[in-house]
Amino acid sequence: MPAALPQSLWAATAAAGPALVPLERALRVDVAIIGAGYTGLAAALHLAGAGRSVAVLEARSLGERASGLNGGQVIPGLKTDPDTLEELFGAERGARLVASVAAGPDLVFDLIERHGIACDATRSGWIQPATSESALPPLATRAAQWQRRGAAVELLTARAVAALVGSERYCGGLLDRRGGTVQPLAYLRGLARAVLRHHAGIFTQCPVLHLRRAAREWQLETPRAVVTAPAVIAATNAYSGGLIGALQRSVVTVPSFQVATAPLTPAQRAGILPGGQAASDTWHLLRYFRLDASGRLVLGARGTFGAVPGPRSCRHHYRAVHEIYPQLGDVRFEYHWGGLVAMTRDHLPHLHELAPGLLAGLGYNGRGVAMATLMGRLLAQRTLGMSDAELAFPVTPLRPIPFHRGASFAARAAIQYLRAVDLVTRGRDRLRGRASWT
């Protein structure tokens, strides 16, 4: 029997979700969606709002996987800078792509407001602190590119970062005022309620066992019933499994663990991220951190490859908290949990048309709240007939990673190598007395 997963902070603090059950009878709908994460529910919401009948099929409980386990940081854009995206996709299409991904947080916070989703939403911005002097020129380039496009992005001095983050350990950084945070599980459950209010169906504990096409329609076999639909959206991301094997082989999944402290004292809380921003630093294995609504410090980073993160697996995370915030002393940790992140070879999310009427979107590379929500809308627009020329995102061929099993082993080795590089750099900086040693 598999080990029980530790309860996440988000599961412990989110309001109860809607009551959902497996599908018990045959069903025919306009669109069947596999996966009830941000992508699947955002797609369902837009399709149902356009008058389509929709069934969302979730293999587990709502929020049991990545959409209910992530850090809740709502980050604009992609890891690839705007100018590079325009070089990759051409001036016109690249510019539309840049504008689309830049507005990802706008979509998230608009959905929250429009549907009355109670998820501790805060839009104070996102900070990218520089862990070394060498990280500053790329941040300056990134800031300048976004500024040319009218975005509220600015480069910060070390003193400004120290004031906003509450740590003296950084050399400077970038502040993107478009970003923010949500309670990720509460946001997901709010999207589900909105989908249900639009008379779409969401069925949990309902894995799709077989997917086949017959007479220009798709048949999705679940344990107790078959769903028939002319259009299917695969919204499974890091948990694609073997249903569409080539889709699973197009990404490498890596673990990301998080820890959360006990609520900080008022004095501690006043000096740590006082403006309510979230942060993701520039280490090779970056650390992302924020406060939750109760004043707990939540920090995440790449985890070890294990099924269940335990205290030993999270020792790097505990150490990171103390390195960044030595003023926290012997702060107590209350929660640790983890999930999978889907990484692509080009570090870009992908939208695929796998067959007539079969779409998929995945590969958010650690920026899942905004990008997965946006991908859901894009998949809905494509399903509703939007052409390649109109869609603000490229539809690309599915290209499985060659020697995928070897790529997964390589990812494990790369994580250990990059962790070692970061440790060496931190040790060197300590010896030199530099402020960027964490």
C-alpha positions as CSV (number, residue, x, y, z in Angstrom):
1,M,0.0,0.0,0.0
2,P,1.5,3.4,-1.0
3,A,2.6,5.7,1.8
4,A,0.1,8.4,2.6
5,L,1.0,11.8,1.3
6,P,1.6,14.5,3.9
7,Q,-1.1,17.2,4.1
8,S,-0.1,20.4,2.4
9,L,-0.6,23.8,4.0
10,W,-3.2,24.6,1.3
11,A,-5.3,21.5,2.1
12,A,-5.2,22.4,5.7
13,T,-6.3,26.0,5.2
14,A,-8.6,26.1,2.1
15,A,-12.4,26.1,2.5
16,A,-14.1,22.9,1.5
17,G,-14.6,22.3,-2.2
18,P,-17.8,21.3,-4.0
19,A,-19.1,17.8,-3.5
20,L,-18.0,15.8,-6.6
21,V,-18.6,12.2,-7.5
22,P,-17.5,9.7,-10.2
23,L,-19.4,9.4,-13.4
24,E,-22.0,6.6,-13.2
25,R,-23.8,6.7,-16.5
26,A,-23.0,7.1,-20.2
27,L,-22.7,10.7,-21.3
28,R,-22.5,12.6,-24.5
29,V,-21.2,16.2,-24.5
30,D,-19.7,18.7,-26.9
31,V,-16.3,18.7,-25.2
32,A,-14.7,16.2,-22.8
33,I,-11.8,17.4,-20.8
34,I,-9.3,15.1,-19.1
35,G,-7.9,16.7,-16.0
36,A,-9.5,19.1,-13.5
37,G,-6.5,21.3,-12.8
38,Y,-6.2,25.0,-13.7
39,T,-6.0,24.2,-17.5
40,G,-9.0,21.8,-17.6
41,L,-11.2,24.0,-15.4
42,A,-10.3,27.2,-17.2
43,A,-11.1,25.6,-20.5
44,A,-14.4,24.2,-19.1
45,L,-15.4,27.6,-17.8
46,H,-14.8,29.3,-21.2
47,L,-16.4,26.6,-23.2
48,A,-19.5,26.4,-20.9
49,G,-19.7,30.2,-21.0
50,A,-19.9,29.9,-24.8
51,G,-22.8,27.5,-24.6
52,R,-21.0,24.2,-25.0
53,S,-21.8,21.1,-22.9
54,V,-18.7,20.0,-21.1
55,A,-17.6,17.1,-18.9
56,V,-14.4,17.3,-16.9
57,L,-12.9,13.9,-15.9
58,E,-10.4,13.9,-13.0
59,A,-8.6,10.7,-12.1
60,R,-8.1,11.7,-8.4
61,S,-9.7,14.1,-6.0
62,L,-10.0,17.8,-7.0
63,G,-6.6,19.5,-6.3
64,E,-4.8,16.3,-5.2
65,R,-2.1,17.0,-7.8
66,A,-0.1,20.0,-9.0
67,S,-2.8,22.6,-9.2
68,G,-3.6,22.1,-5.5
69,L,0.1,21.8,-4.4
70,N,2.0,24.6,-6.1
71,G,3.4,27.7,-4.5
72,G,0.5,30.0,-5.6
73,Q,2.8,32.5,-7.3
74,V,1.0,34.3,-10.2
75,I,4.0,35.2,-12.4
76,P,3.6,37.1,-15.8
77,G,5.4,36.0,-18.9
78,L,7.6,33.0,-19.5
79,K,11.1,32.2,-18.5
80,T,12.2,33.1,-22.0
81,D,12.6,36.9,-22.5
82,P,10.2,38.9,-24.8
83,D,12.8,39.7,-27.5
84,T,13.9,36.1,-27.7
85,L,10.3,35.0,-28.1
86,E,9.8,37.4,-31.0
87,E,13.0,36.1,-32.6
88,L,11.7,32.5,-32.2
89,F,8.2,33.0,-33.6
90,G,8.6,36.1,-35.8
91,A,7.8,39.7,-35.1
92,E,4.0,39.6,-35.5
93,R,3.2,36.2,-33.9
94,G,5.9,36.6,-31.3
95,A,4.5,40.0,-30.3
96,R,1.1,38.5,-29.8
97,L,2.5,35.6,-27.9
98,V,4.4,38.0,-25.6
99,A,1.3,40.1,-25.0
100,S,-0.7,37.0,-24.3
101,V,1.6,35.5,-21.7
102,A,2.2,38.9,-20.1
103,A,-1.6,39.2,-19.5
104,G,-1.7,35.8,-17.7
105,P,-2.1,37.4,-14.2
106,D,-4.8,39.7,-15.6
107,L,-6.8,36.7,-16.6
108,V,-6.3,35.0,-13.2
109,F,-7.3,38.0,-11.1
110,D,-10.2,38.8,-13.5
111,L,-11.6,35.3,-13.0
112,I,-11.2,35.6,-9.3
113,E,-13.1,38.9,-9.2
114,R,-15.8,37.9,-11.7
115,H,-16.6,34.7,-10.0
116,G,-16.2,35.8,-6.5
117,I,-13.4,33.3,-5.7
118,A,-12.2,33.5,-2.1
119,C,-8.5,32.5,-2.3
120,D,-6.5,35.2,-0.4
121,A,-5.7,36.8,-3.7
122,T,-3.0,39.5,-3.5
123,R,-1.5,41.5,-6.3
124,S,1.5,43.2,-4.9
125,G,4.0,42.1,-7.4
126,W,6.7,39.4,-7.9
127,I,10.4,39.9,-7.0
128,Q,13.3,38.1,-8.6
129,P,16.3,38.6,-6.2
130,A,19.8,38.3,-7.7
131,T,21.9,35.7,-5.8
132,S,25.2,37.0,-7.4
133,E,26.5,40.0,-9.3
134,S,26.6,37.9,-12.5
135,A,22.8,37.6,-12.3
136,L,22.2,41.3,-12.5
137,P,22.9,42.0,-16.2
138,P,20.4,39.4,-17.4
139,L,17.8,40.9,-15.0
140,A,18.6,44.4,-16.3
141,T,18.1,43.1,-19.9
142,R,14.8,41.5,-18.9
143,A,13.5,44.6,-17.2
144,A,14.5,46.8,-20.1
145,Q,12.7,44.5,-22.6
146,W,9.5,44.6,-20.6
147,Q,9.7,48.3,-20.0
148,R,9.8,48.9,-23.7
149,R,6.5,47.1,-23.9
150,G,5.0,49.3,-21.2
151,A,5.1,46.8,-18.4
152,A,5.4,47.8,-14.7
153,V,8.8,46.2,-14.3
154,E,11.9,47.8,-12.6
155,L,15.4,46.9,-11.6
156,L,16.1,47.1,-7.9
157,T,19.3,47.9,-5.9
158,A,20.5,45.6,-3.2
159,R,19.2,48.0,-0.6
160,A,15.7,48.0,-2.3
161,V,15.6,44.2,-2.4
162,A,16.6,44.0,1.3
163,A,13.7,46.3,2.2
164,L,11.2,44.4,0.1
165,V,12.4,40.9,0.9
166,G,13.6,41.4,4.4
167,S,17.0,39.7,3.8
168,E,20.5,41.2,3.3
169,R,21.5,38.2,1.2
170,Y,20.9,39.5,-2.3
171,C,22.8,41.8,-4.7
172,G,19.8,43.4,-6.3
173,G,16.9,42.2,-8.3
174,L,13.8,42.8,-10.4
175,L,10.3,43.8,-9.4
176,D,7.4,42.9,-11.6
177,R,4.3,44.6,-10.3
178,R,2.0,42.6,-12.5
179,G,2.5,39.5,-10.4
180,G,0.8,38.3,-7.2
181,T,-0.2,35.3,-5.1
182,V,-3.2,33.1,-4.5
183,Q,-4.1,30.2,-2.2
184,P,-3.7,27.7,-5.0
185,L,-6.1,25.1,-3.8
186,A,-8.8,27.6,-2.9
187,Y,-8.4,29.2,-6.4
188,L,-8.8,25.8,-8.0
189,R,-11.9,25.0,-5.9
190,G,-13.3,28.4,-6.8
191,L,-12.9,27.7,-10.5
192,A,-14.7,24.4,-10.0
193,R,-17.6,26.1,-8.4
194,A,-17.8,28.6,-11.3
195,V,-17.7,25.7,-13.8
196,L,-20.6,24.0,-12.0
197,R,-22.6,27.2,-12.0
198,H,-22.3,27.1,-15.8
199,H,-23.9,23.7,-15.8
200,A,-20.8,21.8,-16.8
201,G,-20.0,18.5,-15.1
202,I,-16.9,17.7,-13.1
203,F,-16.4,14.0,-12.2
204,T,-13.6,12.9,-9.7
205,Q,-12.1,9.5,-9.1
206,C,-12.8,9.1,-12.8
207,P,-9.7,8.2,-14.7
208,V,-9.9,7.8,-18.4
209,L,-8.8,4.2,-19.1
210,H,-9.0,4.2,-22.9
211,L,-9.4,6.9,-25.5
212,R,-10.4,6.0,-29.1
213,R,-11.9,7.6,-32.1
214,A,-14.9,6.2,-33.9
215,A,-17.3,7.7,-36.4
216,R,-15.7,11.2,-36.1
217,E,-16.2,11.2,-32.4
218,W,-14.1,10.3,-29.4
219,Q,-15.0,7.7,-26.8
220,L,-13.5,8.0,-23.3
221,E,-13.9,4.9,-21.3
222,T,-13.9,5.4,-17.5
223,P,-14.4,2.7,-14.8
224,R,-18.2,2.9,-14.8
225,A,-19.2,4.8,-17.9
226,V,-18.2,6.0,-21.4
227,V,-18.2,9.6,-22.5
228,T,-18.7,10.5,-26.1
229,A,-17.6,13.8,-27.6
230,P,-16.5,15.3,-30.9
231,A,-13.8,17.2,-29.1
232,V,-11.4,16.3,-26.3
233,I,-8.9,18.4,-24.4
234,A,-6.0,16.6,-22.6
235,A,-5.2,18.9,-19.6
236,T,-2.9,16.5,-17.7
237,N,0.5,18.3,-17.7
238,A,3.0,16.5,-15.4
239,Y,0.5,13.7,-14.7
240,S,-0.2,12.6,-18.3
241,G,0.5,9.0,-17.7
242,G,0.2,6.4,-20.4
243,L,-3.1,7.4,-21.9
244,I,-1.4,9.4,-24.6
245,G,2.1,8.0,-24.3
246,A,3.7,10.5,-26.7
247,L,2.4,13.4,-24.7
248,Q,3.9,12.0,-21.5
249,R,7.2,11.6,-23.4
250,S,7.3,15.2,-24.5
251,V,8.1,16.5,-21.0
252,V,10.4,15.6,-18.1
253,T,8.8,15.7,-14.7
254,V,10.8,16.9,-11.8
255,P,9.7,17.1,-8.1
256,S,9.2,20.4,-6.3
257,F,8.9,20.3,-2.5
258,Q,7.6,23.0,-0.2
259,V,7.8,23.7,3.5
260,A,5.8,26.1,5.6
261,T,6.7,27.5,9.0
262,A,4.4,28.1,11.9
263,P,2.8,31.6,11.7
264,L,5.5,34.2,12.3
265,T,5.3,36.6,15.2
266,P,4.1,40.2,14.4
267,A,7.6,41.4,14.7
268,Q,9.0,38.8,12.4
269,R,6.3,39.3,9.9
270,A,6.8,43.0,9.8
271,G,10.3,42.6,8.4
272,I,9.8,39.8,6.0
273,L,8.2,40.5,2.6
274,P,6.3,43.5,4.2
275,G,4.7,44.5,0.9
276,G,3.2,41.1,0.3
277,Q,5.2,40.2,-2.8
278,A,6.3,36.7,-3.8
279,A,9.9,36.0,-4.7
280,S,11.8,33.5,-6.9
281,D,15.6,33.9,-6.8
282,T,18.2,33.3,-9.5
283,W,20.0,30.2,-8.2
284,H,20.3,27.4,-10.8
285,L,17.9,25.5,-8.5
286,L,15.8,28.5,-7.7
287,R,14.1,29.0,-4.4
288,Y,10.6,30.5,-4.4
289,F,9.0,31.9,-1.2
290,R,6.2,34.0,0.1
291,L,4.0,34.5,3.1
292,D,0.5,33.0,3.4
293,A,-2.6,34.8,4.7
294,S,-1.7,33.7,8.3
295,G,1.9,34.8,8.2
296,R,3.6,31.5,7.5
297,L,6.7,31.6,5.4
298,V,6.3,29.2,2.5
299,L,9.5,28.2,0.6
300,G,9.8,25.8,-2.3
301,A,12.6,24.4,-4.3
302,R,13.5,21.4,-6.5
303,G,13.1,18.2,-4.4
304,T,14.7,14.8,-4.4
305,F,13.2,12.1,-6.5
306,G,11.0,10.4,-3.9
307,A,7.3,9.6,-3.7
308,V,6.7,11.3,-0.4
309,P,8.7,14.3,0.8
310,G,9.7,13.9,4.4
311,P,11.7,16.0,6.9
312,R,15.0,14.5,5.6
313,S,14.0,15.2,2.0
314,C,13.3,18.8,2.9
315,R,16.5,19.5,4.8
316,H,17.7,21.7,2.0
317,H,14.5,23.7,2.3
318,Y,14.9,24.1,6.0
319,R,18.5,25.2,5.6
320,A,17.4,27.7,2.9
321,V,14.9,29.4,5.2
322,H,17.6,29.9,7.8
323,E,20.1,31.1,5.2
324,I,17.8,33.7,3.7
325,Y,16.2,34.7,7.1
326,P,18.7,34.1,9.9
327,Q,16.6,36.3,12.1
328,L,14.0,33.6,12.3
329,G,16.2,31.5,14.6
330,D,14.7,28.2,15.6
331,V,11.4,28.8,13.8
332,R,9.2,25.8,13.8
333,F,8.1,24.1,10.5
334,E,4.5,22.8,10.4
335,Y,4.1,21.5,6.8
336,H,6.0,19.8,4.1
337,W,4.6,18.5,0.8
338,G,5.5,18.1,-2.9
339,G,4.3,17.7,-6.4
340,L,5.6,17.3,-10.0
341,V,6.5,20.0,-12.5
342,A,6.5,19.4,-16.2
343,M,9.6,20.7,-17.9
344,T,10.0,21.0,-21.7
345,R,13.3,20.9,-23.7
346,D,12.8,24.5,-24.9
347,H,11.4,25.7,-21.5
348,L,8.2,26.9,-23.2
349,P,4.7,25.6,-22.7
350,H,3.2,23.8,-25.7
351,L,-0.2,23.6,-27.3
352,H,-0.7,20.6,-29.6
353,E,-3.4,19.4,-31.9
354,L,-2.8,15.6,-31.6
355,A,-5.5,14.5,-34.0
356,P,-8.8,15.9,-35.3
357,G,-10.7,17.1,-32.3
358,L,-8.0,16.2,-29.8
359,L,-6.0,19.1,-28.2
360,A,-3.5,19.2,-25.4
361,G,-1.6,21.9,-23.5
362,L,1.2,21.4,-21.1
363,G,4.7,22.2,-20.0
364,Y,4.5,25.2,-17.7
365,N,8.0,24.9,-16.4
366,G,7.1,26.1,-12.9
367,R,4.8,29.0,-13.9
368,G,1.6,27.0,-13.7
369,V,-0.9,29.3,-12.0
370,A,-1.0,32.0,-14.7
371,M,0.1,30.0,-17.7
372,A,-2.1,27.0,-17.0
373,T,-5.1,29.3,-16.6
374,L,-4.2,31.0,-19.9
375,M,-3.7,27.7,-21.6
376,G,-7.1,26.6,-20.6
377,R,-8.6,29.7,-22.4
378,L,-6.4,29.1,-25.4
379,L,-7.5,25.5,-25.7
380,A,-11.2,26.6,-25.4
381,Q,-10.7,29.2,-28.1
382,R,-9.1,26.7,-30.4
383,T,-11.9,24.2,-29.7
384,L,-14.4,26.8,-30.6
385,G,-12.8,27.2,-34.0
386,M,-10.2,30.0,-33.6
387,S,-7.7,29.7,-36.4
388,D,-3.9,29.5,-36.1
389,A,-3.6,33.1,-37.4
390,E,-6.1,34.4,-34.7
391,L,-4.8,32.4,-31.8
392,A,-2.3,34.3,-29.6
393,F,-0.2,31.2,-29.1
394,P,1.5,28.8,-31.6
395,V,0.0,25.3,-32.2
396,T,3.1,23.2,-32.5
397,P,3.7,19.5,-33.5
398,L,4.1,17.1,-30.7
399,R,7.8,16.0,-30.5
400,P,8.5,13.4,-27.9
401,I,11.9,13.6,-26.2
402,P,14.3,11.0,-27.7
403,F,15.4,8.4,-25.2
404,H,12.9,9.8,-22.8
405,R,13.8,7.4,-20.0
406,G,17.4,8.5,-20.3
407,A,16.3,12.1,-20.2
408,S,14.6,11.5,-16.9
409,F,17.8,10.0,-15.4
410,A,19.7,13.0,-16.9
411,A,17.3,15.4,-15.1
412,R,18.0,13.7,-11.8
413,A,21.8,14.0,-12.4
414,A,21.4,17.6,-13.5
415,I,19.5,18.5,-10.3
416,Q,22.3,17.0,-8.2
417,Y,24.9,18.7,-10.3
418,L,23.2,22.2,-10.1
419,R,22.7,21.8,-6.4
420,A,26.4,21.1,-6.0
421,V,27.3,24.2,-8.1
422,D,25.0,26.4,-6.0
423,L,26.5,25.0,-2.8
424,V,30.1,25.7,-4.0
425,T,29.1,29.2,-5.1
426,R,27.5,29.9,-1.7
427,G,30.6,28.6,0.1
428,R,32.9,30.7,-2.1
429,D,30.8,33.8,-1.5
430,R,30.8,33.2,2.3
431,L,34.6,33.1,2.2
432,R,34.8,36.3,0.3
433,G,32.4,37.9,2.7
434,R,29.9,38.7,-0.1
435,A,26.3,39.4,0.7
436,S,25.0,36.9,-1.9
437,W,25.9,33.7,-0.1
438,T,22.4,32.2,0.1
